[in-house]
Amino acid sequence: MTTAPYLKPLPDISELNRPFWEGLQRHEFLVPKCRDCGDYNWVPYPACRSCLSEDQAWTKVSGDATVYSFTVIHRGHGQFNQEAPYALVMAKLVEEPQACIVLGNTRGIANEELHVGMALRIVYEDIVDEDVTLWRFGPR
């Protein structure tokens, strides 16, 4: 939970993405899942990337993932510079059949410990004064 004033950009919550942000506030990670072919689609988009169906449902996933790729940022922009060096991870969710890769920062993992294939778990960061919850990747 973040208690200091949060000075980084906050999400632009709209009617299209509201279910996702409400899920995060409940500490649930939701991904659009196609009702026709069963594939998960990230980043959210109006149609399934596999079959182009518009029949998708926000679906809770396990939050388990593995490092697909990552980079360590040594000089961040604006308020992000206070956390440098920090890692930005491409994490592949364990849900299948289609690979679902999500970007996020890490918490509780030293940058030098990160490696491709490392087991991760989505963790939640409540930004209390802003009434929003963000996701990060922590160790599993």
TORNU-333249 format. One record per residue (C-alpha): x, y, z; residue in one letter; residue number from 1. Coordinates in Angstrom, 2 decimals, padded with zeros to 5 digits. Layout:
<site x="X" y="Y" z="Z" resn="a" resi="NUM"/>
...
// end
This chain:
<site x="000.00" y="000.00" z="000.00" resn="m" resi="1"/>
<site x="001.35" y="003.43" z="-000.94" resn="t" resi="2"/>
<site x="001.00" y="006.05" z="001.80" resn="t" resi="3"/>
<site x="003.19" y="008.88" z="000.44" resn="a" resi="4"/>
<site x="001.64" y="011.20" z="-002.15" resn="p" resi="5"/>
<site x="001.55" y="009.43" z="-005.51" resn="y" resi="6"/>
<site x="003.13" y="011.71" z="-008.11" resn="l" resi="7"/>
<site x="003.28" y="009.43" z="-011.17" resn="k" resi="8"/>
<site x="000.67" y="009.33" z="-013.94" resn="p" resi="9"/>
<site x="-002.56" y="007.56" z="-013.05" resn="l" resi="10"/>
<site x="-004.69" y="005.41" z="-015.37" resn="p" resi="11"/>
<site x="-007.35" y="006.91" z="-017.59" resn="d" resi="12"/>
<site x="-010.38" y="004.91" z="-016.49" resn="i" resi="13"/>
<site x="-013.20" y="004.71" z="-019.04" resn="s" resi="14"/>
<site x="-016.37" y="002.67" z="-019.42" resn="e" resi="15"/>
<site x="-014.45" y="000.23" z="-021.65" resn="l" resi="16"/>
<site x="-011.72" y="-000.54" z="-019.11" resn="n" resi="17"/>
<site x="-013.61" y="000.07" z="-015.84" resn="r" resi="18"/>
<site x="-014.13" y="-003.68" z="-015.12" resn="p" resi="19"/>
<site x="-010.34" y="-004.17" z="-015.21" resn="f" resi="20"/>
<site x="-009.64" y="-001.36" z="-012.72" resn="w" resi="21"/>
<site x="-012.50" y="-002.45" z="-010.45" resn="e" resi="22"/>
<site x="-011.03" y="-005.97" z="-010.49" resn="g" resi="23"/>
<site x="-007.65" y="-004.61" z="-009.42" resn="l" resi="24"/>
<site x="-009.29" y="-002.86" z="-006.46" resn="q" resi="25"/>
<site x="-010.57" y="-006.32" z="-005.39" resn="r" resi="26"/>
<site x="-007.03" y="-007.66" z="-005.98" resn="h" resi="27"/>
<site x="-008.16" y="-009.65" z="-009.02" resn="e" resi="28"/>
<site x="-006.42" y="-009.49" z="-012.39" resn="f" resi="29"/>
<site x="-008.99" y="-009.62" z="-015.19" resn="l" resi="30"/>
<site x="-008.22" y="-010.30" z="-018.84" resn="v" resi="31"/>
<site x="-010.65" y="-010.30" z="-021.78" resn="p" resi="32"/>
<site x="-011.31" y="-013.90" z="-022.80" resn="k" resi="33"/>
<site x="-012.96" y="-014.73" z="-026.11" resn="c" resi="34"/>
<site x="-016.21" y="-016.66" z="-025.67" resn="r" resi="35"/>
<site x="-015.83" y="-018.12" z="-029.17" resn="d" resi="36"/>
<site x="-012.25" y="-019.44" z="-029.33" resn="c" resi="37"/>
<site x="-011.23" y="-019.29" z="-025.64" resn="g" resi="38"/>
<site x="-008.09" y="-017.16" z="-026.12" resn="d" resi="39"/>
<site x="-007.09" y="-014.48" z="-023.62" resn="y" resi="40"/>
<site x="-006.42" y="-011.06" z="-025.15" resn="n" resi="41"/>
<site x="-003.96" y="-008.58" z="-023.70" resn="w" resi="42"/>
<site x="-003.89" y="-005.63" z="-024.11" resn="v" resi="43"/>
<site x="-007.66" y="-005.28" z="-024.02" resn="p" resi="44"/>
<site x="-009.11" y="-004.65" z="-027.47" resn="y" resi="45"/>
<site x="-012.70" y="-004.64" z="-028.79" resn="p" resi="46"/>
<site x="-012.15" y="-007.85" z="-030.79" resn="a" resi="47"/>
<site x="-010.31" y="-011.11" z="-030.17" resn="c" resi="48"/>
<site x="-006.90" y="-011.05" z="-031.82" resn="r" resi="49"/>
<site x="-007.20" y="-014.72" z="-032.76" resn="s" resi="50"/>
<site x="-010.68" y="-014.98" z="-034.33" resn="c" resi="51"/>
<site x="-011.88" y="-011.33" z="-034.42" resn="l" resi="52"/>
<site x="-014.96" y="-012.14" z="-032.35" resn="s" resi="53"/>
<site x="-016.32" y="-009.23" z="-030.35" resn="e" resi="54"/>
<site x="-017.83" y="-011.63" z="-027.79" resn="d" resi="55"/>
<site x="-015.34" y="-011.33" z="-024.92" resn="q" resi="56"/>
<site x="-015.74" y="-011.46" z="-021.16" resn="a" resi="57"/>
<site x="-013.53" y="-010.00" z="-018.44" resn="w" resi="58"/>
<site x="-012.17" y="-013.17" z="-016.80" resn="t" resi="59"/>
<site x="-010.18" y="-013.54" z="-013.58" resn="k" resi="60"/>
<site x="-006.79" y="-015.20" z="-014.11" resn="v" resi="61"/>
<site x="-004.53" y="-016.86" z="-011.55" resn="s" resi="62"/>
<site x="-001.94" y="-014.10" z="-011.47" resn="g" resi="63"/>
<site x="000.86" y="-016.63" z="-011.97" resn="d" resi="64"/>
<site x="003.35" y="-015.83" z="-014.72" resn="a" resi="65"/>
<site x="006.93" y="-016.31" z="-015.88" resn="t" resi="66"/>
<site x="009.45" y="-013.74" z="-017.10" resn="v" resi="67"/>
<site x="009.32" y="-013.66" z="-020.89" resn="y" resi="68"/>
<site x="011.77" y="-010.73" z="-021.18" resn="s" resi="69"/>
<site x="012.83" y="-007.74" z="-019.11" resn="f" resi="70"/>
<site x="014.92" y="-004.62" z="-019.04" resn="t" resi="71"/>
<site x="016.43" y="-002.61" z="-016.20" resn="v" resi="72"/>
<site x="015.87" y="001.12" z="-016.49" resn="i" resi="73"/>
<site x="018.68" y="003.18" z="-014.98" resn="h" resi="74"/>
<site x="017.29" y="006.65" z="-015.67" resn="r" resi="75"/>
<site x="013.55" y="007.11" z="-015.44" resn="g" resi="76"/>
<site x="011.46" y="009.99" z="-016.69" resn="h" resi="77"/>
<site x="010.14" y="012.50" z="-014.13" resn="g" resi="78"/>
<site x="008.95" y="010.91" z="-010.90" resn="q" resi="79"/>
<site x="009.97" y="007.45" z="-012.14" resn="f" resi="80"/>
<site x="013.62" y="008.47" z="-011.77" resn="n" resi="81"/>
<site x="013.29" y="008.24" z="-007.96" resn="q" resi="82"/>
<site x="012.94" y="004.44" z="-008.26" resn="e" resi="83"/>
<site x="015.82" y="003.95" z="-010.74" resn="a" resi="84"/>
<site x="017.23" y="001.49" z="-011.36" resn="p" resi="85"/>
<site x="013.98" y="-000.47" z="-011.75" resn="y" resi="86"/>
<site x="012.88" y="-003.38" z="-013.89" resn="a" resi="87"/>
<site x="010.17" y="-003.49" z="-016.53" resn="l" resi="88"/>
<site x="009.09" y="-007.07" z="-017.14" resn="v" resi="89"/>
<site x="007.23" y="-008.76" z="-019.97" resn="m" resi="90"/>
<site x="005.53" y="-011.63" z="-018.12" resn="a" resi="91"/>
<site x="003.72" y="-014.52" z="-019.76" resn="k" resi="92"/>
<site x="000.60" y="-015.49" z="-017.81" resn="l" resi="93"/>
<site x="000.22" y="-019.24" z="-017.22" resn="v" resi="94"/>
<site x="-003.26" y="-019.18" z="-018.76" resn="e" resi="95"/>
<site x="-003.43" y="-020.78" z="-022.22" resn="e" resi="96"/>
<site x="-004.06" y="-021.63" z="-025.07" resn="p" resi="97"/>
<site x="-002.76" y="-018.35" z="-026.53" resn="q" resi="98"/>
<site x="000.29" y="-016.70" z="-024.92" resn="a" resi="99"/>
<site x="-000.86" y="-013.70" z="-022.89" resn="c" resi="100"/>
<site x="002.02" y="-011.32" z="-022.15" resn="i" resi="101"/>
<site x="001.58" y="-008.45" z="-019.69" resn="v" resi="102"/>
<site x="003.99" y="-005.59" z="-018.96" resn="l" resi="103"/>
<site x="004.67" y="-004.46" z="-015.42" resn="g" resi="104"/>
<site x="007.21" y="-003.34" z="-012.86" resn="n" resi="105"/>
<site x="008.49" y="-005.57" z="-010.09" resn="t" resi="106"/>
<site x="008.23" y="-005.47" z="-006.30" resn="r" resi="107"/>
<site x="010.30" y="-007.54" z="-003.91" resn="g" resi="108"/>
<site x="012.73" y="-008.80" z="-006.57" resn="i" resi="109"/>
<site x="016.30" y="-007.53" z="-006.85" resn="a" resi="110"/>
<site x="017.09" y="-006.50" z="-010.43" resn="n" resi="111"/>
<site x="020.12" y="-008.81" z="-010.50" resn="e" resi="112"/>
<site x="017.91" y="-011.80" z="-009.58" resn="e" resi="113"/>
<site x="015.63" y="-011.40" z="-012.62" resn="l" resi="114"/>
<site x="016.01" y="-013.98" z="-015.37" resn="h" resi="115"/>
<site x="013.98" y="-015.30" z="-018.27" resn="v" resi="116"/>
<site x="011.73" y="-018.12" z="-017.06" resn="g" resi="117"/>
<site x="011.60" y="-016.85" z="-013.45" resn="m" resi="118"/>
<site x="008.30" y="-017.61" z="-011.72" resn="a" resi="119"/>
<site x="006.27" y="-014.48" z="-010.89" resn="l" resi="120"/>
<site x="002.98" y="-013.59" z="-009.26" resn="r" resi="121"/>
<site x="000.91" y="-010.47" z="-009.76" resn="i" resi="122"/>
<site x="000.89" y="-008.31" z="-006.63" resn="v" resi="123"/>
<site x="-001.28" y="-005.28" z="-006.00" resn="y" resi="124"/>
<site x="-000.39" y="-001.74" z="-004.95" resn="e" resi="125"/>
<site x="-003.28" y="000.25" z="-003.48" resn="d" resi="126"/>
<site x="-002.91" y="004.00" z="-004.09" resn="i" resi="127"/>
<site x="-005.18" y="005.04" z="-001.24" resn="v" resi="128"/>
<site x="-005.47" y="008.81" z="-001.80" resn="d" resi="129"/>
<site x="-006.26" y="008.21" z="-005.47" resn="e" resi="130"/>
<site x="-008.75" y="005.32" z="-004.97" resn="d" resi="131"/>
<site x="-006.93" y="003.20" z="-007.55" resn="v" resi="132"/>
<site x="-004.98" y="-000.06" z="-007.44" resn="t" resi="133"/>
<site x="-002.02" y="-000.86" z="-009.69" resn="l" resi="134"/>
<site x="-000.39" y="-004.21" z="-010.46" resn="w" resi="135"/>
<site x="003.24" y="-005.25" z="-010.17" resn="r" resi="136"/>
<site x="005.09" y="-008.55" z="-010.46" resn="f" resi="137"/>
<site x="006.53" y="-010.17" z="-007.36" resn="g" resi="138"/>
<site x="008.26" y="-013.50" z="-006.73" resn="p" resi="139"/>
<site x="006.18" y="-016.67" z="-006.76" resn="r" resi="140"/>
// end
